[in-house]
């Protein structure tokens, strides 16, 4: 029909606008209206038989019909196992003497074994440092001139009991090289700060990452270590078991606005399987001061995960104990900073945060400002159309009422 506007058949344009507004309001609805979940969370340090640096931290998050286990360890390189079960009664079993032996297979398990529905791990083998002052090397795609890497399996780690806070559901693994002849870490440390959650919310500190009861947060902090170059870039190596011989997918999620992370319109995600059964989620930014501000933000670049030989990685006793000796791995690198702008040596500080979890990753919605703009942009034309239509009807009614036939 001439004059008919394109769109959904049978739905007038003003109604379509109002329907869209309702959808936007649903996107902004609190998580509790969409089935928010809470869990009973506990943190327990499982002490080693002799050495307090042999840390094993068990986070147990119990729901109505499931349990999520996070097992952090410093046996070898820092590592975390994350396991989801379909029962609220699953437990962690550890056989210490076997776990510390050359063949730890089977010494760490989640029982009952048939309740396990998903499991994977992350381990952090090396921290690389590059001199980025030579612009020609940086342009070639390399972070710069490499220095000898820090092997995190050779670090000495403090007793995690000293930082355990059951009320705040947090703990910190803090370490430094066992051998440090140059004194690089004499006043410095590398820390993995772990935080669990009993419900949904958002971190108090930028980049204000979302979390749920199915997640835990990791914050990497390098502090006080003397850099080996004038403008050092640090690169963290991360490895994960290849599930079904496949590497997890790396995806970028973009937003049209972000009220909590201004100027950063991207979220990077590592997704295990499809639909995702596990994820690692972070903003592509790091910070070079203890009180983070966007002026001191550093870019964080990630390389695509790719297969790597297990023989090229230092052994993690907990990962090998759970998955066995013949597992394949995928690895990727996180690069903090670039050759220009803020750098680690500004305050001898670097921090980066990520959320590790089970299931579908939490996603941001539209901010109130953008939602308000959309309401005005979409709602005003609808109101004008409705008002104009009513005006025409009144005018036509008045014209017909004033007509007097001539005999």
C-alpha positions in Angstrom: 0.0 0.0 0.0 1.3 3.5 -0.9 2.4 5.5 2.1 2.9 2.5 4.4 6.2 2.6 6.3 8.5 -0.5 6.3 8.7 -2.5 9.5 7.1 -5.4 11.3 3.8 -6.3 9.6 0.8 -5.3 11.6 2.7 -3.3 14.1 2.4 0.5 13.9 5.6 2.5 14.1 4.8 4.1 17.5 4.2 0.6 19.0 7.5 -0.7 17.5 9.3 2.2 19.3 7.6 1.5 22.6 8.5 -2.2 22.3 12.1 -1.3 21.7 12.1 0.9 24.7 10.8 -2.0 26.8 13.6 -4.2 25.6 16.2 -1.6 26.5 14.7 -1.3 30.0 14.9 -5.1 30.4 18.5 -5.0 29.4 19.1 -2.5 32.2 17.1 -4.6 34.8 19.1 -5.7 37.9 20.5 -9.2 37.7 18.2 -10.2 40.6 15.2 -9.9 38.3 16.8 -12.3 35.8 17.5 -15.1 38.3 20.4 -14.0 40.4 22.3 -16.8 42.1 24.1 -16.9 45.5 26.5 -19.5 46.8 27.9 -20.5 50.2 31.6 -19.8 49.8 34.5 -21.0 52.0 38.3 -20.6 51.8 40.6 -23.2 53.2 44.4 -23.5 53.2 45.4 -27.1 53.0 48.8 -27.2 54.7 51.8 -29.0 53.3 53.6 -31.6 55.4 56.9 -29.6 55.8 57.3 -26.5 53.6 54.9 -23.5 54.2 55.7 -22.3 50.7 53.9 -25.4 49.4 50.6 -23.5 49.3 47.3 -25.1 48.4 44.2 -22.9 48.7 40.8 -24.4 48.2 37.8 -22.2 47.4 34.5 -24.1 47.6 31.3 -22.4 46.3 28.2 -24.4 47.1 24.9 -23.8 45.3 21.5 -25.5 45.6 22.4 -28.3 43.1 26.1 -27.7 42.3 29.5 -26.9 43.6 32.4 -25.0 42.0 35.9 -25.7 43.2 38.9 -23.4 42.7 42.2 -24.9 43.8 45.1 -22.4 43.7 48.7 -23.7 44.3 52.3 -22.7 44.3 53.7 -26.2 43.7 55.8 -25.5 40.7 54.5 -22.4 38.7 51.4 -20.7 40.2 48.3 -22.5 38.9 44.6 -22.7 39.5 42.3 -25.7 38.8 38.6 -24.8 38.4 36.0 -27.6 38.5 32.2 -27.7 38.4 30.2 -30.5 39.8 26.4 -31.3 39.7 26.1 -31.9 43.4 26.3 -29.7 46.5 28.3 -32.4 48.3 31.4 -32.8 46.2 34.7 -32.5 48.1 38.4 -32.1 47.4 40.7 -35.1 48.2 44.5 -34.5 48.5 47.2 -37.1 49.1 50.2 -35.0 50.0 53.0 -37.6 49.9 52.0 -38.7 46.4 51.4 -35.1 45.3 55.0 -34.2 46.1 56.4 -37.3 44.4 57.8 -37.4 40.9 54.5 -39.1 39.8 51.6 -37.2 41.4 48.9 -38.6 39.1 45.6 -39.2 41.0 46.8 -37.5 44.2 44.4 -34.6 43.8 40.8 -35.3 42.9 37.2 -34.0 43.3 34.9 -36.7 44.7 32.6 -38.2 43.7 34.4 -38.2 40.3 31.2 -38.9 38.4 29.8 -35.6 39.6 32.4 -33.5 37.6 30.8 -31.7 34.7 33.6 -29.4 33.6 37.2 -28.9 34.6 40.2 -26.9 33.3 43.2 -25.0 34.7 45.4 -22.0 34.2 49.1 -21.9 35.0 51.6 -19.1 34.8 55.0 -20.4 33.8 57.1 -17.3 33.1 57.2 -13.5 33.4 59.2 -11.9 30.5 60.8 -8.5 30.4 61.7 -6.5 27.3 63.5 -3.3 26.6 61.2 -1.3 24.4 63.5 1.8 23.9 64.6 0.5 20.4 61.7 1.6 18.2 62.8 -0.5 15.2 62.5 -3.7 17.2 59.1 -2.7 18.5 57.8 -1.9 15.0 58.7 -5.4 13.9 56.1 -6.8 16.2 58.4 -7.7 19.0 58.0 -6.0 22.4 61.7 -5.2 22.2 65.0 -6.6 23.3 64.4 -9.6 25.6 66.0 -10.1 29.0 66.3 -13.5 30.7 62.8 -14.5 31.8 61.7 -15.0 35.4 60.8 -18.6 35.9 57.9 -18.6 38.4 58.4 -22.2 39.3 61.7 -21.1 40.8 60.1 -18.4 43.0 59.8 -18.7 46.8 56.3 -18.1 47.9 55.1 -16.7 51.3 52.8 -18.7 53.5 49.3 -17.9 52.1 47.9 -18.3 55.7 49.4 -14.9 56.5 47.1 -13.2 53.9 44.0 -15.4 54.2 40.8 -13.4 55.0 37.8 -15.7 55.3 35.4 -12.7 55.9 36.5 -10.9 52.7 36.9 -14.3 50.8 40.4 -13.3 49.7 44.0 -14.5 49.9 47.3 -13.5 48.3 50.2 -15.6 46.8 53.3 -13.4 47.1 56.7 -14.5 46.0 60.2 -13.5 44.8 63.0 -15.4 43.0 64.7 -18.0 45.2 68.0 -16.9 43.7 68.4 -13.2 43.1 72.1 -12.4 42.8 71.5 -9.0 41.2 69.0 -7.9 43.9 66.3 -7.1 41.4 63.6 -8.3 43.9 65.3 -7.3 47.1 62.5 -4.8 47.8 60.0 -6.2 45.3 57.5 -9.1 44.8 55.1 -10.7 42.4 51.7 -11.3 43.8 48.5 -13.2 42.7 45.6 -11.8 44.7 42.6 -14.1 44.7 39.0 -13.0 45.6 35.9 -15.2 45.7 32.3 -14.0 45.6 29.0 -15.3 47.1 26.8 -13.2 44.8 26.7 -10.9 41.8 28.2 -7.4 41.8 31.0 -5.2 40.5 34.5 -4.6 41.8 35.1 -1.4 43.7 38.3 -0.6 41.9 38.8 0.1 38.2 38.4 -1.5 35.8 35.2 -2.4 37.8 34.8 -5.9 36.5 31.5 -7.7 36.9 31.4 -10.9 38.9 28.8 -13.5 39.9 28.7 -16.3 42.5 30.2 -18.6 39.8 33.4 -16.6 39.5 36.6 -15.6 41.3 38.8 -12.7 40.6 42.6 -12.7 40.0 44.7 -9.6 40.3 48.4 -9.8 39.2 50.6 -7.2 41.0 54.3 -6.6 40.3 55.6 -4.2 42.8 59.0 -2.8 43.8 61.1 -5.0 41.5 63.9 -3.0 39.8 63.5 -3.1 36.0 66.4 -4.2 33.8 65.8 -1.6 31.2 64.9 2.1 30.8 61.4 1.4 29.4 60.5 -2.2 30.2 57.5 -4.0 29.0 56.4 -7.1 31.0 54.8 -10.1 29.4 53.0 -12.8 31.3 52.9 -16.3 29.9 49.7 -18.2 30.5 49.0 -21.9 29.7 45.9 -24.1 29.8 45.1 -27.7 29.1 43.8 -28.4 25.6 40.3 -29.8 26.2 39.4 -32.4 23.5 42.7 -31.3 21.7 41.2 -27.8 21.2 42.5 -24.5 22.5 39.9 -22.1 24.1 38.6 -19.4 21.9 39.7 -15.7 22.2 36.9 -13.3 21.6 36.5 -9.5 21.8 33.3 -7.9 23.0 32.8 -4.3 22.1 30.4 -1.8 23.7 29.0 1.5 22.5 29.5 3.0 25.9 30.9 2.2 29.3 30.0 4.1 32.4 32.4 2.2 34.7 35.4 1.9 32.3 35.5 5.2 30.4 37.4 5.3 27.1 37.7 1.4 27.1 35.0 0.0 25.0 36.3 -3.6 24.8 36.2 -6.8 26.9 38.5 -9.7 26.1 37.3 -13.2 26.8 38.9 -16.7 26.7 36.1 -19.2 26.3 36.3 -22.9 26.9 34.0 -24.8 24.6 30.8 -23.5 22.9 28.5 -22.6 24.5 31.1 -21.6 27.0 31.5 -23.9 30.0 34.3 -21.8 31.5 35.8 -18.4 30.8 38.5 -15.8 31.7 37.4 -12.2 31.2 39.3 -9.0 31.4 39.6 -5.4 30.2 42.5 -4.8 27.8 44.1 -2.4 30.4 46.7 -2.5 33.2 47.8 0.1 35.6 51.1 1.6 36.7 50.3 3.0 40.1 48.7 1.7 43.3 45.8 4.1 43.1 44.8 3.4 39.5 43.6 6.2 37.3 42.9 6.3 33.6 45.8 8.7 33.0 48.2 5.9 34.1 46.4 3.1 32.2 48.6 0.8 30.1 47.3 -1.2 27.1 47.1 -4.9 27.6 47.5 -6.9 24.4 46.9 -10.7 24.1 48.2 -13.2 21.6 45.9 -15.9 20.2 46.1 -19.2 22.2 48.1 -21.8 20.3 49.2 -25.4 21.0 52.5 -25.8 22.8 54.5 -28.8 23.9 54.1 -29.8 27.5 57.9 -30.4 27.6 58.4 -26.6 27.0 56.4 -25.8 30.2 57.5 -26.3 33.8 55.5 -29.1 35.5 52.6 -28.1 37.8 52.1 -30.8 40.4 48.4 -30.0 40.9 47.6 -29.8 37.2 49.4 -33.1 36.5 47.8 -34.7 39.5 44.4 -33.9 38.3 44.7 -34.3 34.5 47.5 -36.9 34.2 50.9 -36.8 32.5 49.9 -36.9 28.8 47.8 -33.8 28.6 48.4 -31.2 25.8 48.6 -27.5 26.5 47.7 -24.2 24.8 49.6 -21.0 25.6 49.2 -17.3 25.1 50.9 -14.1 26.2 49.6 -10.9 27.9 51.7 -7.8 27.1 51.4 -4.9 29.5 52.3 -1.4 28.1 53.8 -0.2 24.9 56.9 1.8 23.8 55.3 5.1 24.6 53.1 6.5 27.4 53.1 5.4 31.1 55.5 2.6 32.1 56.2 0.3 35.0 59.3 2.2 36.1 57.2 5.4 36.7 56.3 4.0 40.2 57.7 0.4 40.0 54.2 -0.9 39.9 52.0 -2.9 37.6 48.6 -4.4 38.2 46.1 -6.3 36.0 42.8 -7.9 36.8 40.7 -10.7 35.4 37.6 -12.8 36.3 37.7 -16.6 36.1 34.4 -18.4 36.1 32.1 -21.3 35.1 29.3 -21.0 32.5 28.1 -17.9 30.6 30.3 -14.8 31.3 28.6 -11.8 32.9 28.0 -9.0 30.4 27.6 -5.2 30.8 24.4 -3.4 29.8 23.6 0.1 28.6 24.6 2.9 31.0 21.8 5.2 32.3 23.1 8.1 30.2 23.0 6.2 26.9 19.7 4.6 27.9 18.2 8.0 28.5 19.4 9.3 25.2 17.9 6.3 23.4 14.6 6.9 25.3 14.6 10.5 24.1 15.6 9.6 20.5 13.2 6.8 20.1 10.4 8.0 22.4 10.1 11.6 21.1 9.2 10.6 17.5 6.7 8.2 18.8 5.1 10.9 20.9 5.1 13.3 18.0 3.4 10.7 15.7 0.8 9.9 18.4 0.2 13.6 19.1 0.0 14.4 15.3 -2.5 11.6 14.7 -4.7 12.8 17.5 -4.6 16.4 16.2 -5.6 15.3 12.7 -8.5 13.3 14.1 -9.8 16.2 16.2 -9.4 18.6 13.2 -11.4 16.2 10.9 -14.1 15.8 13.6 -14.4 19.5 14.0 -14.6 20.1 10.2 -17.4 17.5 9.8 -19.3 18.9 12.8 -19.3 22.5 11.3 -20.7 21.3 7.9 -24.3 22.5 7.2 -26.0 21.0 4.2 -27.7 23.5 1.7 -31.2 22.7 0.8 
